Amino acid sequence: MSEFTFLKGPKDWWRQAVVYQIYPRSFSDANGDGIGDLNGIISKVPYLQQLGVDAVWLSPFYPSALADGGYDVDDYRDVDPKIGTLAEFDKMVDALHKAGIRLFVDIVPNHSGSGHEWFQAALKAAPGSPERDRYIFRDGKGENGEIRPSELSSHFGPTAWTRITEPKGEPGQWYMHLFASEQPDFNWDNPEVREDFLKTLRFWSDRGVDGYRVDVAHALVKNLANGHLPERQSYDLSLVKHDGTDDLFDRDEVHDIYRSWRQVFNEYDPPRVAVAEAWVHPERRHPYASEDNLGQSFNFDLLGEHWKAGRFKKTISFNLASAAKWGSSTTWVLSNHDVIRHATRYGLPDGLNLDKWFVEGGVNPPVNNKQGLDRARAATMLILALPGSTYLYQGEELGLQEVLEIPHDQMQDPQWFRNPGKSRSRDGCRVPLPWTSTGTSFGFGPGGSHLPQPSWFGDYSVEKQDRDEASTLNLYRLALALRSQLISDESIQWHRHLNSKVLHFSRANGWQSVTNFGTKPVKLPAGKVLLTSQPLVDGKLPANATAWVK
Ligand code: BGC
């Protein structure tokens, strides 16, 4: 273990951390195969350090057939050869830690990839065998088992069941997958599955990983006893029961699993931490975050919040209080690899059905890029001033817009393929980053890019923004540097502004944040203006802007 680099420090380092999400295939490509890699990340550690983030969250980098961008994991304790090697992973941890940056890795416990050795063994074994019992295999209905076991549909549509061919060649049993058919769900009632994940957590924690982002954390335990099988859509969250007894999600028993993970986390100094991706009722979100549980749970509420001061305030207050009740801190998220970039969302009318808008071409209504970027910058400064941790998604520091012009035949997202004409493709926020204004794949790598980059990407490049004092990149750098000096305890005080379209609060040490959600410039409170997301107009804060004052 001694060859690995560990970062010591307080056990609650994560409570107000700024965490930068790297989607490894699209960040930086060192070997020129068109897919980002670990050496690419290592080469950008100085960039991350200059940006001023406290931690990086790495989306899956494990061996994978990439049926769902790596969320189909074939081996939980290795690195995808397309991305690098374990030795390079260790080098990356070392480089990050030396720069004072901690590392979260994604853990995908609900399902593996269909190339996982356990799933391959299950296909070769007989119905009822221990190998099949690690997943959810059932006989079909009908005379010859030709009818799927239930009407459960997958998140990506259509059905959540796929029939296999038995080893001797005849059509056989069916297995359950809440996502793509290449993502068979584990049977978490099987102790072997539980043990194996503890082994995985120790494997990465021993290599210096500081924390985990837990994929679909609320889905692991399902009610499948006595032949019961859910018959419903799995993506319609309005169908989920909120009392811990739903057939598929957020069952109370799932917390037993995370309490056992916590015991592993506490074997380390500082204890490892995890953040749950749990799409559950807001009141049931924070139990995942309690001290004997994972530590933190994502609050995604701002992703769909309307651009209104009152709504922001309500959402913020609720999440601060609710996280505190469970002894945790909340998270603020405006973008990630699953949603339309916030610079684009904010350029569209509030409440628009984004899936429908996207599948209808993403042109009606058109995106108002200026409004989108102004609001994105303002919202980012606002959340950075709040107590709790902030999760940033690669490219948002460039003010990147969603890429809406990817030709259909170059899309990669199973959500798009499995539900034609109904679901949005998530590829538009996963296009490789523009590092330079010109040149092969805008500096992403010497060999092209696995998703097509639009010609306007050069205007958003790091190279261009580096030189421009007013750029979004430099705004993020300044904001993160200031935040690290200004940050204090997790209290917040709300202030009434004369204008109800303004959100004004301060932190314990007098650091004030003012956001103008209205359309006219507003007065700022007394004090020194430290940073603004837009230049002031006659000393006033313009529409769609945030100022920090002390
Ligand atoms: C991830 C998605 C992924 C899904 C299945 C999530 O919520 O964020 O990108 O498709 O889990 O693993």
Residues whose N, C-alpha, C, O or C-beta is under 5 A from the ligand:
A	BS01	BGC	D68 Y71 F179 D215 V216 D338
